[in-house]
Amino acid sequence: MAARNEVDAPPEEFRRALEQFRAARLRPEILCEEMPAPQRIAPFSAALSADLTVAGEDVGSGRIVLLYDPAGNEAWQGRFRCVAYVRADIDPEMVTDPVLGGVGWSWLVDSLQGQSAEFLAPSGTVTRVTSESFGGMDGEPSSAEIEVRASWSPLGSMANHVAAWGDLMCAAAGLPPVPPGVVVLPSRRGQRAR
């Protein structure tokens, strides 16, 4: 949903980007819907949330926010900024791998490049989380997750940037990439209403 903080109607440039943002095609394992966008970061914004489900099991989730400031933002090097979050389950043994952070960041860059989503000024973090159970929950298996938090200034079609975010979520969850030239078909479940 677009925020209207400073003026009544969003500028045409944001409306076009918002149409592309909403029209992105995601893999059938990803169920996506609009969510409330932050209102104070930029004059206009939109947000999507998603769950990644494989064989009936939730294996990841994420959010992507599109920010727009008609006056531009020096730190963004432009008028638009994407802010993304991805969380996925991983094998608990991977948490101690010293290269996991760098690999997680490479998933973002590879996903953007794979979707021809040009960008400027990327920044972010990769976090690994592990959980062990004790007391009354003793005996529960250990679990682990990877979280990628990133932002970048998008160039070109917003649909490519949303698709790259979807690819990042799938990469983090260990799903193989869709081969080049293969068209992603909508799932029978379909996308959630956006």
GROMACS elastic network, one bead per residue, 0.5 to 0.9 nm:
[ bonds ]
;  ai    aj funct       b0    kb
    1    34     6  0.67862   500
    1    35     6  0.69060   500
    1    36     6  0.60452   500
    1    37     6  0.63931   500
    1    45     6  0.72001   500
    1    47     6  0.67133   500
    1    48     6  0.88632   500
    2    10     6  0.78952   500
    2    15     6  0.89365   500
    2    18     6  0.81926   500
    2    36     6  0.84395   500
    2    37     6  0.72122   500
    2    39     6  0.89237   500
    2    44     6  0.58753   500
    2    45     6  0.51022   500
    2    47     6  0.83233   500
    3    10     6  0.84614   500
    3    36     6  0.87669   500
    3    37     6  0.70673   500
    3    38     6  0.78299   500
    3    39     6  0.59605   500
    3    42     6  0.85228   500
    3    43     6  0.67780   500
    3    45     6  0.53624   500
    3    46     6  0.70812   500
    4     7     6  0.60456   500
    4     8     6  0.61926   500
    4     9     6  0.70536   500
    4    10     6  0.70023   500
    4    39     6  0.81088   500
    4    43     6  0.64276   500
    4    44     6  0.59120   500
    4    45     6  0.82925   500
    5     8     6  0.79741   500
    5    39     6  0.71481   500
    5    40     6  0.80006   500
    5    42     6  0.82001   500
    5    43     6  0.52058   500
    5    44     6  0.69248   500
    6    43     6  0.60497   500
    6    44     6  0.84845   500
    7    10     6  0.71238   500
    7    43     6  0.82712   500
    9    12     6  0.88610   500
   10    13     6  0.81634   500
   10    14     6  0.62743   500
   10    15     6  0.64120   500
   10    43     6  0.89544   500
   10    44     6  0.71089   500
   11    14     6  0.54578   500
   11    15     6  0.63800   500
   11    16     6  0.88720   500
   11    70     6  0.78046   500
   12    16     6  0.61554   500
   12    17     6  0.85662   500
   13    16     6  0.53860   500
   13    17     6  0.63521   500
   13    18     6  0.86734   500
   13    70     6  0.86829   500
   14    17     6  0.50174   500
   14    18     6  0.59624   500
   14    19     6  0.86148   500
   14    44     6  0.77276   500
   14    45     6  0.87195   500
   14    68     6  0.67951   500
   14    69     6  0.89937   500
   14    70     6  0.85114   500
   14    80     6  0.87090   500
   15    18     6  0.50038   500
   15    19     6  0.62751   500
   15    20     6  0.87721   500
   16    19     6  0.52046   500
   16    20     6  0.64742   500
   16    21     6  0.86403   500
   17    20     6  0.51409   500
   17    21     6  0.60158   500
   17    22     6  0.86620   500
   17    66     6  0.88383   500
   17   157     6  0.71322   500
   17   158     6  0.58321   500
   17   159     6  0.83193   500
   18    22     6  0.61579   500
   18    23     6  0.85088   500
   18    45     6  0.87983   500
   18    46     6  0.73652   500
   18    66     6  0.81850   500
   18   158     6  0.76155   500
   19    22     6  0.52819   500
   19    23     6  0.61232   500
   19    24     6  0.89160   500
   19   158     6  0.84172   500
   19   159     6  0.84955   500
   20    24     6  0.63619   500
   20   157     6  0.64621   500
   20   158     6  0.52274   500
   20   160     6  0.84445   500
   20   162     6  0.88537   500
   21    24     6  0.59120   500
   21    46     6  0.85217   500
   21    47     6  0.89620   500
   21    48     6  0.89001   500
   21    66     6  0.80483   500
   21   157     6  0.81022   500
   21   158     6  0.50096   500
   21   159     6  0.50198   500
   21   160     6  0.83920   500
   21   161     6  0.79645   500
   21   162     6  0.64123   500
   22    25     6  0.88211   500
   22    34     6  0.84044   500
   22    48     6  0.84711   500
   22   158     6  0.86006   500
   22   159     6  0.73380   500
   22   162     6  0.85071   500
   22   194     6  0.70141   500
   23   158     6  0.88273   500
   23   159     6  0.62598   500
   24   158     6  0.77525   500
   24   160     6  0.69256   500
   24   161     6  0.83705   500
   24   162     6  0.60610   500
   24   163     6  0.59773   500
   25   159     6  0.74243   500
   25   160     6  0.87110   500
   25   162     6  0.81354   500
   25   163     6  0.62634   500
   25   166     6  0.89278   500
   25   184     6  0.74439   500
   25   185     6  0.84617   500
   25   186     6  0.79653   500
   26    29     6  0.81337   500
   26    30     6  0.64261   500
   26    31     6  0.83653   500
   26    32     6  0.83922   500
   26   162     6  0.80574   500
   26   163     6  0.57933   500
   26   164     6  0.89366   500
   26   166     6  0.61291   500
   26   167     6  0.80714   500
   26   184     6  0.72415   500
   26   185     6  0.85807   500
   26   186     6  0.77773   500
   26   191     6  0.86180   500
   27    30     6  0.56741   500
   27    31     6  0.86179   500
   27   163     6  0.84944   500
   27   166     6  0.73329   500
   27   167     6  0.80936   500
   27   170     6  0.87105   500
   27   178     6  0.86645   500
   27   184     6  0.59187   500
   27   185     6  0.73014   500
   27   186     6  0.70632   500
   27   187     6  0.78173   500
   28    31     6  0.73398   500
   28    52     6  0.89677   500
   28    53     6  0.89836   500
   28   184     6  0.74766   500
   28   185     6  0.69139   500
   28   186     6  0.54094   500
   28   188     6  0.80447   500
   28   189     6  0.80509   500
   28   190     6  0.73378   500
   28   191     6  0.79553   500
   29    51     6  0.81894   500
   29    52     6  0.55807   500
   29    53     6  0.53543   500
   29    54     6  0.62204   500
   29    55     6  0.89413   500
   29   170     6  0.86277   500
   29   187     6  0.74079   500
   30    50     6  0.63202   500
   30    51     6  0.57325   500
   30    53     6  0.65373   500
   30    54     6  0.89515   500
   30    61     6  0.86081   500
   30   166     6  0.73794   500
   30   169     6  0.88165   500
   30   170     6  0.85701   500
   30   187     6  0.88876   500
   30   191     6  0.76870   500
   31    49     6  0.83969   500
   31    50     6  0.53811   500
   31    51     6  0.53728   500
   31    52     6  0.65347   500
   31    53     6  0.78574   500
   31   189     6  0.85301   500
   31   190     6  0.75110   500
   31   191     6  0.53054   500
   31   192     6  0.60001   500
   32    48     6  0.66786   500
   32    49     6  0.56842   500
   32    51     6  0.66687   500
   32    52     6  0.88578   500
   32   191     6  0.58171   500
   32   192     6  0.54939   500
   32   193     6  0.77876   500
   32   194     6  0.74449   500
   33    47     6  0.86106   500
   33    48     6  0.55464   500
   33    49     6  0.56011   500
   33    50     6  0.64525   500
   33   191     6  0.74050   500
   33   192     6  0.52591   500
   33   193     6  0.57903   500
   34    37     6  0.86057   500
   34    46     6  0.78442   500
   34    47     6  0.58262   500
   34    49     6  0.62375   500
   34    50     6  0.87885   500
   34   192     6  0.85512   500
   34   193     6  0.75603   500
   35    46     6  0.78299   500
   35    47     6  0.54885   500
   35    48     6  0.53912   500
   35    49     6  0.62529   500
   35    63     6  0.87976   500
   35   194     6  0.84572   500
   36    39     6  0.86768   500
   36    46     6  0.72453   500
   36    47     6  0.63068   500
   36    48     6  0.81457   500
   37    44     6  0.89096   500
   37    45     6  0.58900   500
   37    46     6  0.50484   500
   37    48     6  0.81913   500
   37    65     6  0.67909   500
   37    66     6  0.83443   500
   37    67     6  0.88979   500
   38    41     6  0.64937   500
   38    42     6  0.80919   500
   38    44     6  0.89637   500
   38    45     6  0.68392   500
   38    46     6  0.78444   500
   38    47     6  0.80764   500
   38    65     6  0.81195   500
   38    67     6  0.87605   500
   39    42     6  0.67727   500
   39    43     6  0.72907   500
   39    44     6  0.75081   500
   39    45     6  0.70899   500
   40    43     6  0.72269   500
   40    44     6  0.89862   500
   41    44     6  0.84818   500
   41    45     6  0.83077   500
   41    67     6  0.75121   500
   42    45     6  0.65607   500
   42    67     6  0.58182   500
   42    68     6  0.58643   500
   42    69     6  0.55566   500
   43    67     6  0.78608   500
   43    68     6  0.64565   500
   43    69     6  0.56332   500
   43    70     6  0.78471   500
   44    66     6  0.83084   500
   44    67     6  0.60573   500
   44    68     6  0.51115   500
   44    69     6  0.65711   500
   44    70     6  0.86065   500
   45    65     6  0.69341   500
   45    66     6  0.53689   500
   45    68     6  0.60014   500
   45    69     6  0.88005   500
   46    64     6  0.84427   500
   46    65     6  0.56818   500
   46    66     6  0.51857   500
   46    67     6  0.68304   500
   46    68     6  0.89376   500
   47    63     6  0.70623   500
   47    64     6  0.56124   500
   47    66     6  0.61720   500
   47    67     6  0.87856   500
   48    62     6  0.83317   500
   48    63     6  0.55731   500
   48    64     6  0.53869   500
   48    65     6  0.65334   500
   48    66     6  0.88119   500
   48   194     6  0.81428   500
   49    61     6  0.75528   500
   49    62     6  0.56790   500
   49    64     6  0.65587   500
   49    65     6  0.88308   500
   50    60     6  0.84470   500
   50    61     6  0.54481   500
   50    62     6  0.52584   500
   50    63     6  0.62944   500
   50    64     6  0.87611   500
   50   166     6  0.85049   500
   51    58     6  0.69148   500
   51    59     6  0.79311   500
   51    60     6  0.59645   500
   51    62     6  0.66127   500
   52    57     6  0.83638   500
   52    58     6  0.58104   500
   52    59     6  0.57620   500
   52    61     6  0.56013   500
   52    62     6  0.83206   500
   52    88     6  0.84989   500
   52   166     6  0.89529   500
   52   169     6  0.75025   500
   52   170     6  0.75082   500
   52   173     6  0.83948   500
   53    56     6  0.58937   500
   53    57     6  0.52645   500
   53    59     6  0.57614   500
   53    60     6  0.71167   500
   53    61     6  0.87625   500
   54    57     6  0.53039   500
   54    58     6  0.64975   500
   54    59     6  0.67711   500
   55    58     6  0.84819   500
   58    61     6  0.79758   500
   58    88     6  0.89490   500
   58    89     6  0.88313   500
   59    87     6  0.84897   500
   59    88     6  0.57022   500
   59    89     6  0.55376   500
   59    90     6  0.86356   500
   59   173     6  0.63532   500
   60    86     6  0.73272   500
   60    87     6  0.53521   500
   60    89     6  0.62473   500
   60   145     6  0.88574   500
   60   169     6  0.68006   500
   60   170     6  0.79481   500
   60   172     6  0.80411   500
   60   173     6  0.63363   500
   61    85     6  0.82939   500
   61    86     6  0.58823   500
   61    87     6  0.53321   500
   61    88     6  0.65123   500
   61   169     6  0.70554   500
   62    84     6  0.73490   500
   62    85     6  0.52121   500
   62    87     6  0.60460   500
   62    88     6  0.86267   500
   62   165     6  0.84038   500
   62   166     6  0.84189   500
   62   169     6  0.69905   500
   63    83     6  0.81499   500
   63    84     6  0.56470   500
   63    85     6  0.51804   500
   63    86     6  0.66753   500
   63   165     6  0.85747   500
   64    82     6  0.68254   500
   64    83     6  0.56491   500
   64    85     6  0.64137   500
   64    86     6  0.86505   500
   64   162     6  0.74670   500
   64   165     6  0.73722   500
   65    81     6  0.80998   500
   65    82     6  0.56147   500
   65    83     6  0.50743   500
   65    84     6  0.63231   500
   65    85     6  0.89862   500
   66    80     6  0.70965   500
   66    81     6  0.59682   500
   66    83     6  0.66523   500
   66    84     6  0.88879   500
   66   158     6  0.87572   500
   67    79     6  0.80629   500
   67    80     6  0.55455   500
   67    81     6  0.50452   500
   67    82     6  0.62577   500
   67    83     6  0.78466   500
   68    71     6  0.88597   500
   68    72     6  0.79126   500
   68    79     6  0.55299   500
   68    81     6  0.66188   500
   69    72     6  0.52387   500
   69    73     6  0.68900   500
   69    78     6  0.84295   500
   69    79     6  0.50479   500
   69    80     6  0.65894   500
   69    81     6  0.87749   500
   70    73     6  0.86501   500
   70    79     6  0.57929   500
   70    80     6  0.84548   500
   71    78     6  0.87206   500
   71    79     6  0.67421   500
   72    76     6  0.76768   500
   72    77     6  0.74655   500
   72    78     6  0.51701   500
   72    80     6  0.75926   500
   73    76     6  0.52346   500
   73    77     6  0.61509   500
   73    78     6  0.57900   500
   73    79     6  0.60247   500
   73    80     6  0.82684   500
   74    77     6  0.50144   500
   74    78     6  0.68019   500
   74    79     6  0.87735   500
   75    78     6  0.80399   500
   75   121     6  0.79539   500
   76    79     6  0.70864   500
   76    80     6  0.71735   500
   76    81     6  0.63774   500
   76   120     6  0.77736   500
   76   121     6  0.65576   500
   76   152     6  0.74602   500
   76   153     6  0.58136   500
   77    80     6  0.84859   500
   77    81     6  0.89973   500
   77   120     6  0.72147   500
   77   121     6  0.71608   500
   77   153     6  0.70510   500
   78    81     6  0.78220   500
   78   120     6  0.87966   500
   78   153     6  0.69197   500
   78   154     6  0.86791   500
   79   153     6  0.81248   500
   80   152     6  0.87246   500
   80   153     6  0.58231   500
   80   154     6  0.64156   500
   80   155     6  0.83197   500
   81   151     6  0.68794   500
   81   152     6  0.57654   500
   81   154     6  0.62038   500
   82   150     6  0.81722   500
   82   151     6  0.53686   500
   82   152     6  0.54230   500
   82   153     6  0.60652   500
   82   154     6  0.65903   500
   82   161     6  0.81451   500
   83   149     6  0.76529   500
   83   150     6  0.58696   500
   83   152     6  0.67972   500
   83   153     6  0.88744   500
   84   148     6  0.78578   500
   84   149     6  0.57957   500
   84   150     6  0.52831   500
   84   151     6  0.60561   500
   84   152     6  0.87446   500
   84   165     6  0.72133   500
   85   147     6  0.71205   500
   85   148     6  0.56666   500
   85   150     6  0.65205   500
   85   151     6  0.88201   500
   85   165     6  0.85721   500
   85   169     6  0.88244   500
   86   146     6  0.80399   500
   86   147     6  0.55515   500
   86   148     6  0.51546   500
   86   149     6  0.66198   500
   86   150     6  0.88439   500
   86   165     6  0.80773   500
   86   166     6  0.89369   500
   86   168     6  0.74235   500
   86   169     6  0.56982   500
   86   172     6  0.77986   500
   87   145     6  0.66681   500
   87   146     6  0.56762   500
   87   148     6  0.65573   500
   87   149     6  0.88355   500
   87   169     6  0.71699   500
   87   172     6  0.74540   500
   87   173     6  0.81902   500
   88   144     6  0.85628   500
   88   145     6  0.54341   500
   88   146     6  0.55311   500
   88   147     6  0.67163   500
   88   169     6  0.70800   500
   88   170     6  0.83718   500
   88   172     6  0.57433   500
   88   173     6  0.50493   500
   88   174     6  0.86607   500
   89    92     6  0.87548   500
   89   143     6  0.75969   500
   89   144     6  0.58870   500
   89   146     6  0.65237   500
   89   172     6  0.79074   500
   89   173     6  0.60914   500
   89   174     6  0.88616   500
   90    93     6  0.83293   500
   90    94     6  0.68741   500
   90    95     6  0.79366   500
   90   143     6  0.76656   500
   90   144     6  0.54399   500
   90   145     6  0.52230   500
   90   146     6  0.66539   500
   90   172     6  0.78923   500
   90   173     6  0.66841   500
   90   174     6  0.79170   500
   91    94     6  0.55208   500
   91    95     6  0.75057   500
   91   143     6  0.72839   500
   91   144     6  0.62190   500
   91   145     6  0.79439   500
   92    95     6  0.56611   500
   92    96     6  0.81611   500
   92   129     6  0.89533   500
   92   130     6  0.67484   500
   92   131     6  0.86582   500
   92   142     6  0.67443   500
   92   143     6  0.56695   500
   92   145     6  0.78703   500
   93    96     6  0.63300   500
   93    97     6  0.75896   500
   93   144     6  0.83334   500
   94    97     6  0.52849   500
   94    98     6  0.88541   500
   94   100     6  0.72790   500
   94   128     6  0.89842   500
   94   144     6  0.82023   500
   95    98     6  0.81867   500
   95   100     6  0.72805   500
   95   128     6  0.60093   500
   95   129     6  0.72272   500
   95   130     6  0.70072   500
   95   144     6  0.68835   500
   95   145     6  0.79551   500
   95   146     6  0.80978   500
   96    99     6  0.87775   500
   96   100     6  0.79699   500
   96   128     6  0.87237   500
   97   100     6  0.55452   500
   97   101     6  0.85949   500
   98   101     6  0.72623   500
   98   102     6  0.85115   500
   99   102     6  0.54480   500
   99   103     6  0.61307   500
   99   104     6  0.86116   500
  100   103     6  0.50315   500
  100   104     6  0.60018   500
  100   105     6  0.86334   500
  100   126     6  0.83114   500
  100   128     6  0.82202   500
  100   146     6  0.87923   500
  101   104     6  0.50936   500
  101   105     6  0.63313   500
  101   106     6  0.86676   500
  101   125     6  0.80202   500
  101   126     6  0.53110   500
  101   127     6  0.70542   500
  101   128     6  0.79062   500
  101   146     6  0.88310   500
  101   148     6  0.88915   500
  102   105     6  0.51344   500
  102   106     6  0.61636   500
  102   107     6  0.87504   500
  102   126     6  0.79175   500
  103   107     6  0.63618   500
  104   107     6  0.52184   500
  104   108     6  0.69526   500
  104   125     6  0.89285   500
  104   126     6  0.62536   500
  104   127     6  0.88324   500
  104   146     6  0.79935   500
  104   147     6  0.83874   500
  104   148     6  0.68773   500
  104   168     6  0.88104   500
  104   171     6  0.86425   500
  104   172     6  0.70330   500
  105   108     6  0.53099   500
  105   109     6  0.66317   500
  105   110     6  0.86883   500
  105   124     6  0.81896   500
  105   125     6  0.76718   500
  105   126     6  0.66703   500
  105   148     6  0.73978   500
  105   150     6  0.87408   500
  106   109     6  0.50759   500
  106   110     6  0.58218   500
  106   111     6  0.82478   500
  107   110     6  0.51227   500
  107   111     6  0.58703   500
  107   112     6  0.85462   500
  107   167     6  0.83804   500
  107   168     6  0.58345   500
  107   169     6  0.88951   500
  107   171     6  0.64305   500
  107   172     6  0.73177   500
  108   111     6  0.51381   500
  108   112     6  0.62553   500
  108   113     6  0.86273   500
  108   148     6  0.82985   500
  108   150     6  0.82188   500
  108   164     6  0.76896   500
  108   165     6  0.75980   500
  108   167     6  0.83572   500
  108   168     6  0.56070   500
  108   169     6  0.89936   500
  108   171     6  0.87760   500
  109   112     6  0.52354   500
  109   113     6  0.61514   500
  109   114     6  0.84262   500
  109   122     6  0.89341   500
  109   164     6  0.89518   500
  109   168     6  0.87833   500
  110   113     6  0.50905   500
  110   114     6  0.57933   500
  110   115     6  0.85613   500
  110   164     6  0.85251   500
  110   168     6  0.82929   500
  111   115     6  0.63051   500
  111   116     6  0.86499   500
  111   117     6  0.83719   500
  111   161     6  0.88134   500
  111   163     6  0.83158   500
  111   165     6  0.71191   500
  111   166     6  0.84146   500
  111   167     6  0.56999   500
  111   168     6  0.57047   500
  111   171     6  0.83757   500
  112   115     6  0.53694   500
  112   116     6  0.62706   500
  112   118     6  0.70058   500
  112   119     6  0.79903   500
  112   160     6  0.77263   500
  112   161     6  0.65912   500
  112   163     6  0.83570   500
  112   165     6  0.76509   500
  112   167     6  0.84472   500
  112   168     6  0.83847   500
  113   117     6  0.58379   500
  113   118     6  0.70574   500
  113   164     6  0.80543   500
  114   117     6  0.75325   500
  114   164     6  0.73349   500
  114   167     6  0.87616   500
  115   118     6  0.86539   500
  115   160     6  0.55217   500
  115   161     6  0.73028   500
  115   163     6  0.68486   500
  115   164     6  0.57395   500
  115   167     6  0.86758   500
  116   156     6  0.87933   500
  116   160     6  0.66992   500
  116   161     6  0.84200   500
  116   164     6  0.86388   500
  117   154     6  0.71597   500
  117   155     6  0.68738   500
  117   156     6  0.68074   500
  117   157     6  0.73893   500
  117   158     6  0.80243   500
  117   159     6  0.86499   500
  117   160     6  0.52729   500
  117   161     6  0.54706   500
  117   163     6  0.88500   500
  117   164     6  0.72747   500
  118   153     6  0.85837   500
  118   154     6  0.62251   500
  118   155     6  0.51466   500
  118   156     6  0.66078   500
  118   157     6  0.89106   500
  118   160     6  0.87472   500
  118   161     6  0.82773   500
  119   122     6  0.73657   500
  119   152     6  0.62486   500
  119   153     6  0.53399   500
  119   155     6  0.53788   500
  119   156     6  0.84779   500
  119   161     6  0.89204   500
  120   152     6  0.59693   500
  120   154     6  0.66373   500
  120   155     6  0.76745   500
  121   151     6  0.80115   500
  121   152     6  0.54738   500
  121   153     6  0.60510   500
  122   150     6  0.71304   500
  122   151     6  0.56839   500
  122   153     6  0.70103   500
  123   149     6  0.84675   500
  123   150     6  0.56038   500
  123   151     6  0.54650   500
  123   152     6  0.64810   500
  124   148     6  0.73992   500
  124   149     6  0.52985   500
  124   151     6  0.61683   500
  124   152     6  0.87378   500
  125   147     6  0.80767   500
  125   148     6  0.59275   500
  125   149     6  0.52743   500
  125   150     6  0.63894   500
  126   146     6  0.71028   500
  126   147     6  0.56612   500
  126   149     6  0.64162   500
  126   150     6  0.84635   500
  127   145     6  0.82849   500
  127   146     6  0.57398   500
  127   148     6  0.64356   500
  127   149     6  0.82441   500
  128   144     6  0.73190   500
  128   145     6  0.58628   500
  128   147     6  0.63111   500
  128   148     6  0.89162   500
  129   143     6  0.83631   500
  129   144     6  0.54871   500
  129   145     6  0.51201   500
  129   146     6  0.62575   500
  129   147     6  0.78753   500
  130   142     6  0.72817   500
  130   143     6  0.57600   500
  130   145     6  0.64564   500
  130   146     6  0.88806   500
  131   141     6  0.87994   500
  131   142     6  0.56229   500
  131   143     6  0.52354   500
  131   144     6  0.61780   500
  131   145     6  0.87656   500
  132   138     6  0.84065   500
  132   140     6  0.77673   500
  132   141     6  0.72382   500
  132   143     6  0.68725   500
  133   136     6  0.82755   500
  133   137     6  0.53571   500
  133   138     6  0.51782   500
  133   139     6  0.70040   500
  133   140     6  0.58969   500
  133   141     6  0.73312   500
  133   142     6  0.68317   500
  134   137     6  0.52239   500
  134   139     6  0.76673   500
  134   140     6  0.82266   500
  135   138     6  0.51993   500
  135   139     6  0.89273   500
  136   139     6  0.85405   500
  137   140     6  0.58594   500
  138   141     6  0.84318   500
  139   142     6  0.88173   500
  140   143     6  0.89948   500
  146   172     6  0.71711   500
  146   173     6  0.86553   500
  147   172     6  0.83557   500
  148   168     6  0.88455   500
  148   169     6  0.89661   500
  148   172     6  0.85028   500
  154   157     6  0.81317   500
  154   158     6  0.72293   500
  154   161     6  0.70621   500
  155   158     6  0.77557   500
  155   161     6  0.87287   500
  156   159     6  0.87547   500
  156   160     6  0.78944   500
  156   161     6  0.86376   500
  157   160     6  0.56798   500
  157   161     6  0.71778   500
  158   161     6  0.50967   500
  158   162     6  0.63523   500
  158   163     6  0.85968   500
  159   162     6  0.52300   500
  159   163     6  0.61161   500
  159   164     6  0.85596   500
  160   163     6  0.50477   500
  160   164     6  0.60804   500
  160   165     6  0.86565   500
  161   165     6  0.62669   500
  161   166     6  0.87211   500
  162   165     6  0.50078   500
  162   166     6  0.63651   500
  162   167     6  0.87051   500
  163   166     6  0.50109   500
  163   167     6  0.62473   500
  163   168     6  0.86431   500
  164   168     6  0.61122   500
  164   169     6  0.86423   500
  165   169     6  0.63443   500
  165   170     6  0.87827   500
  166   169     6  0.51282   500
  166   170     6  0.63894   500
  166   171     6  0.87042   500
  167   170     6  0.50581   500
  167   171     6  0.60733   500
  167   172     6  0.85570   500
  167   177     6  0.73889   500
  167   178     6  0.88094   500
  168   171     6  0.50512   500
  168   172     6  0.61030   500
  168   173     6  0.85939   500
  169   172     6  0.52471   500
  169   173     6  0.63529   500
  169   174     6  0.87979   500
  169   175     6  0.88017   500
  170   173     6  0.51060   500
  170   174     6  0.62466   500
  170   175     6  0.51612   500
  170   176     6  0.75279   500
  170   177     6  0.76708   500
  171   174     6  0.50458   500
  171   175     6  0.55697   500
  171   176     6  0.68717   500
  171   177     6  0.71644   500
  172   175     6  0.76611   500
  175   178     6  0.89971   500
  176   179     6  0.86719   500
  177   180     6  0.87922   500
  178   181     6  0.85059   500
  178   182     6  0.66066   500
  178   183     6  0.82903   500
  178   184     6  0.78325   500
  179   182     6  0.57225   500
  179   183     6  0.88388   500
  180   183     6  0.84238   500
  184   187     6  0.89722   500
  186   189     6  0.80454   500
  186   190     6  0.59095   500
  186   191     6  0.75606   500
  187   191     6  0.76043   500
  188   191     6  0.89410   500
  189   192     6  0.85202   500
  190   193     6  0.89334   500
  191   194     6  0.79989   500
